[in-house]
Amino acid sequence: MTDAEIAGCPVRGVVAGISTKWSVLVLLYLSRQDMRFAALRRAIPDISQRVLTATLRKLQRDGLIWRGVKPTIPPQVTYGLTPLGRSLISQLSGLATWARQNQAEIEAARRAFEVLVE
């Protein structure tokens, strides 16, 4: 591939949209069931409300999740995967499996690297 082809590659835009750890975690949780905002917040306790809101908006903008609002007081907001989002889950599941299988080796490599750079 030429530099121009790499620069214009559609993979860049897609990966940029799902490459954060928060996006992947949200997608994986929503692959199990539709969830309300508070439930997602409890499932991912180290994410801030602001970051979760931004992540959900980005995923909705990309067409990977939907947002439903019931007009109650307060409004009940639920999120779930769109068909496009569901089509991504098998790929993310494969990545998650690979990460679990190789976690120890990656951590060992990181420790060895840190020794080298100290």
MMTF fields as JSON, N, C-alpha, C and O atoms, coordinates in Angstrom:
{
  "mmtfVersion": "1.0.0",
  "mmtfProducer": "UNKNOWN",
  "numBonds": 471,
  "numAtoms": 472,
  "numGroups": 118,
  "numChains": 1,
  "numModels": 1,
  "chainsPerModel": [1],
  "groupsPerChain": [118],
  "chainIdList": ["A"],
  "bondAtomList": [4, 2, 8, 6, 12, 10, 16, 14, 20, 18, 24, 22, 28, 26, 32, 30, 36, 34, 40, 38, 44, 42, 48, 46, 52, 50, 56, 54, 60, 58, 64, 62, 68, 66, 72, 70, 76, 74, 80, 78, 84, 82, 88, 86, 92, 90, 96, 94, 100, 98, 104, 102, 108, 106, 112, 110, 116, 114, 120, 118, 124, 122, 128, 126, 132, 130, 136, 134, 140, 138, 144, 142, 148, 146, 152, 150, 156, 154, 160, 158, 164, 162, 168, 166, 172, 170, 176, 174, 180, 178, 184, 182, 188, 186, 192, 190, 196, 194, 200, 198, 204, 202, 208, 206, 212, 210, 216, 214, 220, 218, 224, 222, 228, 226, 232, 230, 236, 234, 240, 238, 244, 242, 248, 246, 252, 250, 256, 254, 260, 258, 264, 262, 268, 266, 272, 270, 276, 274, 280, 278, 284, 282, 288, 286, 292, 290, 296, 294, 300, 298, 304, 302, 308, 306, 312, 310, 316, 314, 320, 318, 324, 322, 328, 326, 332, 330, 336, 334, 340, 338, 344, 342, 348, 346, 352, 350, 356, 354, 360, 358, 364, 362, 368, 366, 372, 370, 376, 374, 380, 378, 384, 382, 388, 386, 392, 390, 396, 394, 400, 398, 404, 402, 408, 406, 412, 410, 416, 414, 420, 418, 424, 422, 428, 426, 432, 430, 436, 434, 440, 438, 444, 442, 448, 446, 452, 450, 456, 454, 460, 458, 464, 462, 468, 466],
  "bondOrderList": [1, 1, 1, 1, 1, 1, 1, 1, 1, 1, 1, 1, 1, 1, 1, 1, 1, 1, 1, 1, 1, 1, 1, 1, 1, 1, 1, 1, 1, 1, 1, 1, 1, 1, 1, 1, 1, 1, 1, 1, 1, 1, 1, 1, 1, 1, 1, 1, 1, 1, 1, 1, 1, 1, 1, 1, 1, 1, 1, 1, 1, 1, 1, 1, 1, 1, 1, 1, 1, 1, 1, 1, 1, 1, 1, 1, 1, 1, 1, 1, 1, 1, 1, 1, 1, 1, 1, 1, 1, 1, 1, 1, 1, 1, 1, 1, 1, 1, 1, 1, 1, 1, 1, 1, 1, 1, 1, 1, 1, 1, 1, 1, 1, 1, 1, 1, 1],
  "groupList": [{"groupName": "MET", "atomNameList": ["N", "CA", "C", "O"], "elementList": ["N", "C", "C", "O"], "formalChargeList": [0, 0, 0, 0], "bondAtomList": [1, 0, 2, 1, 3, 2], "bondOrderList": [1, 1, 2], "singleLetterCode": "M", "chemCompType": "L-PEPTIDE LINKING"}, {"groupName": "THR", "atomNameList": ["N", "CA", "C", "O"], "elementList": ["N", "C", "C", "O"], "formalChargeList": [0, 0, 0, 0], "bondAtomList": [1, 0, 2, 1, 3, 2], "bondOrderList": [1, 1, 2], "singleLetterCode": "T", "chemCompType": "L-PEPTIDE LINKING"}, {"groupName": "ASP", "atomNameList": ["N", "CA", "C", "O"], "elementList": ["N", "C", "C", "O"], "formalChargeList": [0, 0, 0, 0], "bondAtomList": [1, 0, 2, 1, 3, 2], "bondOrderList": [1, 1, 2], "singleLetterCode": "D", "chemCompType": "L-PEPTIDE LINKING"}, {"groupName": "ALA", "atomNameList": ["N", "CA", "C", "O"], "elementList": ["N", "C", "C", "O"], "formalChargeList": [0, 0, 0, 0], "bondAtomList": [1, 0, 2, 1, 3, 2], "bondOrderList": [1, 1, 2], "singleLetterCode": "A", "chemCompType": "L-PEPTIDE LINKING"}, {"groupName": "GLU", "atomNameList": ["N", "CA", "C", "O"], "elementList": ["N", "C", "C", "O"], "formalChargeList": [0, 0, 0, 0], "bondAtomList": [1, 0, 2, 1, 3, 2], "bondOrderList": [1, 1, 2], "singleLetterCode": "E", "chemCompType": "L-PEPTIDE LINKING"}, {"groupName": "ILE", "atomNameList": ["N", "CA", "C", "O"], "elementList": ["N", "C", "C", "O"], "formalChargeList": [0, 0, 0, 0], "bondAtomList": [1, 0, 2, 1, 3, 2], "bondOrderList": [1, 1, 2], "singleLetterCode": "I", "chemCompType": "L-PEPTIDE LINKING"}, {"groupName": "GLY", "atomNameList": ["N", "CA", "C", "O"], "elementList": ["N", "C", "C", "O"], "formalChargeList": [0, 0, 0, 0], "bondAtomList": [1, 0, 2, 1, 3, 2], "bondOrderList": [1, 1, 2], "singleLetterCode": "G", "chemCompType": "PEPTIDE LINKING"}, {"groupName": "CYS", "atomNameList": ["N", "CA", "C", "O"], "elementList": ["N", "C", "C", "O"], "formalChargeList": [0, 0, 0, 0], "bondAtomList": [1, 0, 2, 1, 3, 2], "bondOrderList": [1, 1, 2], "singleLetterCode": "C", "chemCompType": "L-PEPTIDE LINKING"}, {"groupName": "PRO", "atomNameList": ["N", "CA", "C", "O"], "elementList": ["N", "C", "C", "O"], "formalChargeList": [0, 0, 0, 0], "bondAtomList": [1, 0, 2, 1, 3, 2], "bondOrderList": [1, 1, 2], "singleLetterCode": "P", "chemCompType": "L-PEPTIDE LINKING"}, {"groupName": "VAL", "atomNameList": ["N", "CA", "C", "O"], "elementList": ["N", "C", "C", "O"], "formalChargeList": [0, 0, 0, 0], "bondAtomList": [1, 0, 2, 1, 3, 2], "bondOrderList": [1, 1, 2], "singleLetterCode": "V", "chemCompType": "L-PEPTIDE LINKING"}, {"groupName": "ARG", "atomNameList": ["N", "CA", "C", "O"], "elementList": ["N", "C", "C", "O"], "formalChargeList": [0, 0, 0, 0], "bondAtomList": [1, 0, 2, 1, 3, 2], "bondOrderList": [1, 1, 2], "singleLetterCode": "R", "chemCompType": "L-PEPTIDE LINKING"}, {"groupName": "SER", "atomNameList": ["N", "CA", "C", "O"], "elementList": ["N", "C", "C", "O"], "formalChargeList": [0, 0, 0, 0], "bondAtomList": [1, 0, 2, 1, 3, 2], "bondOrderList": [1, 1, 2], "singleLetterCode": "S", "chemCompType": "L-PEPTIDE LINKING"}, {"groupName": "LYS", "atomNameList": ["N", "CA", "C", "O"], "elementList": ["N", "C", "C", "O"], "formalChargeList": [0, 0, 0, 0], "bondAtomList": [1, 0, 2, 1, 3, 2], "bondOrderList": [1, 1, 2], "singleLetterCode": "K", "chemCompType": "L-PEPTIDE LINKING"}, {"groupName": "TRP", "atomNameList": ["N", "CA", "C", "O"], "elementList": ["N", "C", "C", "O"], "formalChargeList": [0, 0, 0, 0], "bondAtomList": [1, 0, 2, 1, 3, 2], "bondOrderList": [1, 1, 2], "singleLetterCode": "W", "chemCompType": "L-PEPTIDE LINKING"}, {"groupName": "LEU", "atomNameList": ["N", "CA", "C", "O"], "elementList": ["N", "C", "C", "O"], "formalChargeList": [0, 0, 0, 0], "bondAtomList": [1, 0, 2, 1, 3, 2], "bondOrderList": [1, 1, 2], "singleLetterCode": "L", "chemCompType": "L-PEPTIDE LINKING"}, {"groupName": "TYR", "atomNameList": ["N", "CA", "C", "O"], "elementList": ["N", "C", "C", "O"], "formalChargeList": [0, 0, 0, 0], "bondAtomList": [1, 0, 2, 1, 3, 2], "bondOrderList": [1, 1, 2], "singleLetterCode": "Y", "chemCompType": "L-PEPTIDE LINKING"}, {"groupName": "GLN", "atomNameList": ["N", "CA", "C", "O"], "elementList": ["N", "C", "C", "O"], "formalChargeList": [0, 0, 0, 0], "bondAtomList": [1, 0, 2, 1, 3, 2], "bondOrderList": [1, 1, 2], "singleLetterCode": "Q", "chemCompType": "L-PEPTIDE LINKING"}, {"groupName": "PHE", "atomNameList": ["N", "CA", "C", "O"], "elementList": ["N", "C", "C", "O"], "formalChargeList": [0, 0, 0, 0], "bondAtomList": [1, 0, 2, 1, 3, 2], "bondOrderList": [1, 1, 2], "singleLetterCode": "F", "chemCompType": "L-PEPTIDE LINKING"}, {"groupName": "ASN", "atomNameList": ["N", "CA", "C", "O"], "elementList": ["N", "C", "C", "O"], "formalChargeList": [0, 0, 0, 0], "bondAtomList": [1, 0, 2, 1, 3, 2], "bondOrderList": [1, 1, 2], "singleLetterCode": "N", "chemCompType": "L-PEPTIDE LINKING"}],
  "groupTypeList": [0, 1, 2, 3, 4, 5, 3, 6, 7, 8, 9, 10, 6, 9, 9, 3, 6, 5, 11, 1, 12, 13, 11, 9, 14, 9, 14, 14, 15, 14, 11, 10, 16, 2, 0, 10, 17, 3, 3, 14, 10, 10, 3, 5, 8, 2, 5, 11, 16, 10, 9, 14, 1, 3, 1, 14, 10, 12, 14, 16, 10, 2, 6, 14, 5, 13, 10, 6, 9, 12, 8, 1, 5, 8, 8, 16, 9, 1, 15, 6, 14, 1, 8, 14, 6, 10, 11, 14, 5, 11, 16, 14, 11, 6, 14, 3, 1, 13, 3, 10, 16, 18, 16, 3, 4, 5, 4, 3, 3, 10, 10, 3, 17, 4, 9, 14, 9, 4],
  "groupIdList": [1, 2, 3, 4, 5, 6, 7, 8, 9, 10, 11, 12, 13, 14, 15, 16, 17, 18, 19, 20, 21, 22, 23, 24, 25, 26, 27, 28, 29, 30, 31, 32, 33, 34, 35, 36, 37, 38, 39, 40, 41, 42, 43, 44, 45, 46, 47, 48, 49, 50, 51, 52, 53, 54, 55, 56, 57, 58, 59, 60, 61, 62, 63, 64, 65, 66, 67, 68, 69, 70, 71, 72, 73, 74, 75, 76, 77, 78, 79, 80, 81, 82, 83, 84, 85, 86, 87, 88, 89, 90, 91, 92, 93, 94, 95, 96, 97, 98, 99, 100, 101, 102, 103, 104, 105, 106, 107, 108, 109, 110, 111, 112, 113, 114, 115, 116, 117, 118],
  "secStructList": [7, 7, 2, 2, 2, 2, 2, 6, 7, 2, 2, 2, 2, 2, 2, 2, 2, 2, 7, 1, 2, 2, 2, 2, 2, 2, 2, 2, 2, 2, 2, 2, 7, 7, 3, 3, 2, 2, 2, 2, 2, 2, 2, 1, 6, 6, 1, 7, 2, 2, 2, 2, 2, 2, 2, 2, 2, 2, 2, 2, 2, 6, 6, 1, 3, 3, 3, 3, 3, 3, 7, 1, 1, 1, 7, 3, 3, 3, 3, 3, 3, 7, 2, 2, 2, 2, 2, 2, 2, 2, 2, 2, 2, 2, 2, 2, 2, 2, 2, 2, 2, 2, 2, 2, 2, 2, 2, 2, 2, 2, 2, 2, 2, 2, 2, 2, 2, 7],
  "xCoordList": [0.84, 0.0, 0.879, 1.942, 0.407, 1.111, 0.754, -0.205, 1.546, 1.247, -0.145, -0.865, -0.525, -1.842, -2.955, -3.982, -2.756, -3.761, -3.893, -4.995, -2.764, -2.794, -3.485, -4.294, -3.168, -3.76, -5.27, -5.991, -5.767, -7.194, -7.906, -9.083, -7.219, -7.774, -8.974, -8.883, -10.097, -11.279, -11.071, -11.807, -10.106, -9.843, -9.448, -9.787, -8.74, -8.302, -9.483, -9.465, -10.497, -11.658, -12.439, -12.916, -12.571, -13.309, -12.546, -13.123, -11.261, -10.459, -10.404, -10.427, -10.333, -10.315, -11.589, -11.551, -12.695, -13.963, -14.122, -14.879, -13.422, -13.605, -12.332, -12.297, -11.283, -9.983, -9.757, -8.738, -10.658, -10.446, -10.891, -11.776, -10.266, -10.671, -12.115, -12.81, -12.572, -13.952, -14.934, -15.943, -14.658, -15.562, -15.7, -16.805, -14.582, -14.601, -15.38, -16.199, -15.129, -15.847, -17.346, -18.143, -17.732, -19.158, -19.791, -20.861, -19.144, -19.684, -19.81, -20.808, -18.803, -18.864, -19.976, -20.664, -20.166, -21.276, -22.626, -23.536, -22.758, -24.032, -24.291, -25.427, -23.246, -23.468, -24.196, -24.809, -24.127, -24.809, -26.282, -27.145, -26.553, -27.936, -27.999, -26.987, -29.186, -29.407, -29.236, -29.589, -28.698, -28.418, -28.744, -28.641, -29.14, -29.333, -27.986, -27.033, -27.927, -26.686, -26.093, -24.905, -26.91, -26.412, -25.86, -24.877, -26.482, -26.004, -24.642, -23.763, -24.474, -23.167, -22.123, -20.996, -22.495, -21.586, -21.161, -19.997, -22.083, -21.741, -20.872, -19.974, -21.146, -20.387, -18.935, -18.031, -18.73, -17.388, -17.087, -17.153, -16.76, -16.668, -15.561, -15.652, -14.529, -13.44, -13.633, -12.716, -14.788, -15.076, -15.854, -16.754, -15.502, -16.233, -17.544, -17.709, -18.462, -19.745, -19.529, -20.168, -18.64, -18.365, -17.805, -18.227, -16.856, -16.244, -17.248, -17.275, -18.074, -19.084, -20.073, -20.441, -20.504, -21.425, -20.8, -21.446, -19.557, -18.867, -18.696, -18.859, -18.368, -18.186, -19.493, -19.518, -20.573, -21.88, -22.289, -22.813, -22.058, -22.396, -21.59, -22.121, -20.3, -19.449, -19.911, -19.973, -20.233, -20.693, -22.053, -22.315, -22.911, -24.211, -24.013, -24.657, -23.132, -22.844, -22.343, -22.675, -21.534, -20.993, -21.989, -21.688, -23.181, -24.215, -24.044, -24.675, -23.196, -22.945, -23.903, -24.141, -24.451, -25.428, -26.63, -26.553, -27.741, -28.932, -29.188, -28.707, -29.946, -30.308, -31.819, -32.404, -32.441, -33.887, -34.241, -33.628, -35.234, -35.648, -37.128, -37.96, -37.46, -38.856, -39.201, -38.476, -40.307, -40.655, -41.258, -42.426, -40.445, -40.859, -40.154, -39.36, -40.438, -39.748, -38.972, -39.598, -37.65, -36.798, -36.848, -37.28, -36.411, -36.428, -35.565, -34.49, -36.045, -35.289, -34.584, -35.226, -33.257, -32.451, -31.791, -31.112, -31.991, -31.441, -30.6, -30.911, -29.531, -28.637, -28.565, -28.679, -28.376, -28.222, -27.456, -27.201, -27.097, -26.35, -27.29, -28.372, -26.864, -27.555, -27.095, -26.15, -27.737, -27.229, -25.77, -24.994, -25.401, -24.01, -23.09, -22.019, -23.504, -22.724, -22.599, -21.53, -23.7, -23.656, -22.675, -22.006, -22.592, -21.674, -20.211, -19.337, -19.946, -18.585, -18.188, -17.0, -19.16, -18.881, -18.03, -17.146, -18.258, -17.443, -15.973, -15.088, -15.72, -14.329, -13.739, -12.599, -14.504, -14.027, -13.868, -12.946, -14.76, -14.658, -13.379, -12.713, -13.042, -11.787, -10.581, -9.629, -10.624, -9.543, -9.462, -8.369, -10.612, -10.634, -10.072, -9.33, -10.414, -9.888, -8.379, -7.656, -7.912, -6.472, -5.764, -4.709, -6.346, -5.731, -5.64, -4.613, -6.704, -6.673, -5.606, -4.877, -5.519, -4.567, -3.123, -2.224, -2.889, -1.526, -1.16, -0.083, -2.034, -1.811, -0.5, 0.259, -0.225, 0.989, 2.242, 3.2, 2.236, 3.391, 3.596, 4.732, 2.53, 2.629, 3.155, 4.006, 2.655, 3.134, 4.607, 5.35, 5.04, 6.458, 7.312, 8.391, 6.818, 7.55, 7.653, 8.693, 6.585, 6.611, 7.62, 8.367, 7.636, 8.606, 10.03, 10.896, 10.281, 11.62, 12.013, 13.166, 11.076, 11.331, 11.695, 12.642, 10.936, 11.191, 12.591, 13.248, 13.059, 14.423, 15.428, 16.435, 15.16, 16.078, 16.171, 17.255, 15.087, 15.076, 15.427, 15.539, 15.6, 15.941, 17.38, 17.832],
  "yCoordList": [-1.186, 0.0, 1.242, 1.281, 2.241, 3.521, 4.305, 3.977, 5.359, 6.204, 6.818, 6.922, 7.22, 7.825, 6.814, 7.159, 5.569, 4.538, 4.235, 4.033, 4.205, 3.965, 5.126, 4.913, 6.352, 7.54, 7.569, 7.995, 7.127, 7.155, 5.85, 5.696, 4.92, 3.594, 3.692, 4.336, 3.064, 3.129, 2.462, 2.75, 1.599, 0.942, 1.966, 1.809, 3.002, 4.017, 4.631, 4.744, 5.021, 5.652, 4.705, 5.094, 3.472, 2.488, 2.168, 2.154, 1.915, 1.58, 2.756, 2.555, 3.962, 5.135, 5.201, 5.651, 4.767, 4.819, 3.77, 3.97, 2.652, 1.555, 1.191, 0.194, 1.989, 1.58, 1.917, 1.516, 2.628, 2.912, 1.721, 0.964, 1.567, 0.452, 0.603, -0.391, 1.843, 2.065, 1.622, 0.991, 1.941, 1.548, 0.033, -0.496, -0.648, -2.108, -2.685, -3.586, -2.173, -2.679, -2.433, -3.32, -1.238, -0.933, -1.879, -2.432, -2.065, -2.961, -4.393, -5.066, -4.852, -6.212, -6.369, -7.39, -5.386, -5.464, -5.425, -6.177, -4.557, -4.462, -5.686, -5.927, -6.46, -7.689, -8.731, -9.651, -8.589, -9.517, -9.174, -10.051, -7.86, -7.407, -5.894, -5.204, -5.391, -3.948, -3.457, -4.156, -2.26, -1.769, -0.292, 0.48, 0.073, 1.483, 2.088, 1.377, 3.419, 4.141, 3.747, 3.438, 3.758, 3.456, 2.034, 1.794, 1.1, -0.28, -0.382, -1.109, 0.344, 0.375, 0.985, 0.497, 2.033, 2.71, 1.766, 1.775, 0.953, -0.019, -1.153, -1.65, -1.547, -2.64, -2.231, -3.067, -0.943, -0.423, 0.665, 1.852, 0.281, 1.261, 2.296, 3.37, 2.013, 2.98, 3.979, 4.745, 3.992, 4.98, 6.135, 5.918, 7.343, 8.494, 8.673, 8.17, 9.397, 9.652, 10.401, 10.09, 11.374, 12.178, 11.314, 11.438, 10.443, 9.588, 8.56, 8.27, 8.003, 7.05, 7.727, 7.158, 8.929, 9.673, 9.908, 9.687, 10.351, 10.618, 9.334, 9.337, 8.244, 6.958, 6.482, 6.033, 6.578, 6.161, 7.01, 6.481, 8.298, 9.177, 8.822, 8.797, 8.546, 8.188, 6.88, 6.767, 5.898, 4.611, 4.748, 4.082, 5.605, 5.849, 6.568, 6.233, 7.541, 8.287, 7.357, 7.535, 6.354, 5.403, 4.317, 3.467, 4.34, 3.376, 2.021, 1.05, 1.934, 0.654, 0.365, -0.794, 1.419, 1.236, 2.133, 3.11, 1.781, 2.629, 3.141, 2.579, 4.208, 4.829, 4.972, 5.607, 4.379, 4.481, 5.243, 5.045, 6.117, 6.929, 6.696, 6.886, 6.28, 6.178, 7.479, 7.914, 8.101, 9.413, 9.298, 9.618, 8.841, 8.772, 9.892, 10.631, 10.015, 11.019, 10.283, 9.695, 10.284, 10.803, 9.874, 8.727, 10.362, 9.527, 8.275, 8.333, 7.156, 5.912, 5.769, 5.622, 5.813, 5.721, 4.352, 3.952, 3.645, 2.308, 2.298, 2.976, 1.513, 1.375, -0.088, -0.98, -0.327, -1.682, -1.657, -0.593, -2.819, -2.927, -2.887, -3.474, -2.196, -2.226, -3.483, -4.139, -3.829, -4.951, -4.747, -5.702, -3.509, -3.231, -3.502, -4.087, -3.079, -3.341, -4.82, -5.296, -5.559, -7.014, -7.68, -8.647, -7.158, -7.764, -7.567, -8.292, -6.598, -6.339, -7.241, -7.476, -7.746, -8.472, -9.712, -9.986, -10.466, -11.674, -11.304, -12.035, -10.183, -9.736, -9.323, -9.671, -8.586, -8.171, -9.366, -9.406, -10.332, -11.536, -12.291, -12.814, -12.345, -12.986, -12.267, -12.903, -10.94, -10.15, -10.386, -10.531, -10.424, -10.659, -12.044, -12.194, -13.04, -14.388, -14.398, -14.98, -13.758, -13.68, -12.999, -13.455, -11.904, -11.165, -12.049, -12.059, -12.785, -13.676, -14.761, -15.071, -15.332, -16.413, -15.929, -16.706, -14.675, -14.164, -13.151, -12.558, -12.947, -11.934, -12.151, -11.2, -13.36, -13.638, -13.348, -12.764, -13.748, -13.516, -12.02, -11.548, -11.289, -9.849, -9.162, -8.277, -9.56, -8.967, -9.276, -8.42, -10.485, -10.838, -9.989, -9.528, -9.789, -8.96, -7.517, -6.878, -7.005, -5.648, -5.527, -4.552, -6.528, -6.492, -6.537, -5.807, -7.39, -7.476, -6.165, -5.742, -5.54, -4.245, -3.191, -2.429, -3.148, -2.15, -2.315, -1.322, -3.549, -3.793, -3.214, -2.635, -3.368, -2.866, -1.345, -0.801, -0.664, 0.788, 1.51, 2.736, 0.787, 1.444, 1.786, 2.344],
  "zCoordList": [0.0, 0.0, 0.0, 0.62, -0.706, -0.704, 0.547, 1.246, 0.827, 1.982, 1.858, 2.85, 0.66, 0.453, 0.714, 1.299, 0.286, 0.534, 2.028, 2.536, 2.714, 4.156, 4.862, 5.764, 4.454, 5.092, 4.899, 5.801, 3.744, 3.453, 3.76, 3.432, 4.377, 4.645, 5.584, 6.629, 5.228, 6.087, 7.443, 8.387, 7.555, 8.827, 9.889, 11.062, 9.482, 10.444, 11.18, 12.406, 10.442, 11.059, 11.943, 13.009, 11.51, 12.302, 13.582, 14.67, 13.448, 14.623, 15.59, 16.804, 15.078, 15.956, 16.794, 17.94, 16.247, 16.969, 18.044, 18.994, 17.915, 18.88, 19.618, 20.34, 19.446, 19.974, 21.443, 22.005, 22.071, 23.49, 24.32, 23.923, 25.474, 26.34, 26.769, 26.982, 26.897, 27.338, 26.267, 26.581, 25.014, 23.932, 23.868, 23.748, 23.947, 23.873, 25.058, 24.879, 26.266, 27.439, 27.334, 27.64, 26.904, 26.759, 25.742, 25.994, 24.609, 23.587, 24.107, 23.849, 24.834, 25.357, 26.39, 26.396, 27.259, 28.22, 27.506, 27.856, 26.512, 25.797, 24.927, 24.52, 24.639, 23.864, 24.706, 24.165, 26.031, 26.931, 27.08, 27.089, 27.199, 27.39, 27.212, 27.328, 26.931, 26.92, 28.352, 29.302, 28.499, 29.846, 29.972, 29.018, 31.184, 31.501, 31.868, 32.188, 31.816, 32.076, 33.43, 33.522, 34.469, 35.818, 35.909, 36.609, 35.21, 35.22, 34.539, 35.0, 33.45, 32.788, 33.707, 33.791, 34.382, 35.318, 36.436, 36.837, 36.944, 37.985, 37.427, 38.107, 36.201, 35.581, 35.302, 35.314, 35.053, 34.749, 35.783, 35.462, 37.003, 38.089, 37.933, 38.527, 37.163, 37.039, 35.895, 35.599, 35.252, 34.216, 34.849, 35.661, 34.474, 35.014, 34.247, 33.136, 34.864, 34.212, 32.898, 31.893, 32.905, 31.708, 30.582, 29.432, 30.911, 29.891, 29.381, 28.185, 30.263, 29.816, 28.879, 27.851, 29.219, 28.354, 26.987, 25.962, 26.963, 25.684, 24.88, 23.66, 25.558, 24.874, 24.262, 23.116, 25.015, 24.499, 23.298, 22.317, 23.365, 22.233, 20.993, 19.883, 21.189, 20.051, 19.416, 18.192, 20.247, 19.72, 19.036, 18.034, 19.572, 18.938, 17.603, 16.609, 17.587, 16.346, 15.25, 14.078, 15.637, 14.668, 14.28, 13.441, 14.888, 14.537, 15.191, 14.772, 16.219, 16.871, 18.021, 18.36, 18.621, 19.688, 19.435, 18.689, 20.071, 20.038, 21.446, 22.431, 21.517, 22.79, 22.808, 21.931, 23.81, 23.954, 25.214, 26.263, 25.11, 26.259, 26.525, 25.638, 27.76, 28.186, 28.894, 29.789, 28.497, 29.066, 30.469, 30.687, 31.4, 32.796, 33.549, 32.968, 34.815, 35.624, 36.708, 37.59, 36.689, 35.616, 34.402, 34.517, 33.244, 32.039, 32.221, 32.818, 31.704, 31.727, 30.39, 29.35, 30.425, 29.209, 29.166, 30.112, 28.079, 27.896, 26.625, 25.646, 26.667, 25.518, 25.114, 25.954, 23.826, 23.318, 22.013, 21.448, 21.546, 20.288, 19.09, 19.109, 18.067, 16.781, 16.037, 16.475, 14.932, 14.132, 13.715, 13.682, 13.399, 13.04, 14.229, 14.067, 15.412, 16.618, 16.906, 17.287, 16.723, 16.93, 15.98, 16.343, 14.762, 13.787, 14.176, 13.7, 15.031, 15.492, 16.66, 16.878, 17.407, 18.644, 18.421, 19.232, 17.367, 17.158, 16.989, 17.435, 16.353, 16.193, 17.54, 17.849, 18.339, 19.656, 20.584, 21.398, 20.464, 21.299, 20.973, 21.866, 19.705, 19.303, 19.888, 20.338, 19.88, 20.462, 21.969, 22.516, 22.638, 24.081, 24.41, 25.38, 23.623, 23.828, 23.651, 24.459, 22.6, 22.345, 23.516, 23.955, 24.022, 25.13, 26.378, 27.057, 26.679, 27.853, 27.682, 28.624, 26.487, 26.242, 26.289, 26.611, 25.977, 25.877, 26.951, 26.898, 27.919, 28.943, 29.703, 29.892, 30.133, 30.905, 30.074, 30.58, 28.824, 27.953, 27.702, 27.687, 27.51, 27.298, 28.558, 28.47, 29.721, 30.971, 31.197, 31.678, 30.857, 30.98, 30.043, 30.415, 28.831, 27.874, 28.372, 28.21, 28.974, 29.516, 30.655, 30.731, 31.54, 32.646, 32.108, 32.589, 31.112, 30.516, 29.853, 29.935, 29.212, 28.566, 29.589, 29.397, 30.683, 31.733, 32.309, 32.621, 32.454, 32.939, 31.954, 32.36, 30.671, 29.64, 29.623, 29.415, 29.832, 29.703, 31.004, 31.009, 32.094, 33.362, 33.435, 34.435]
}
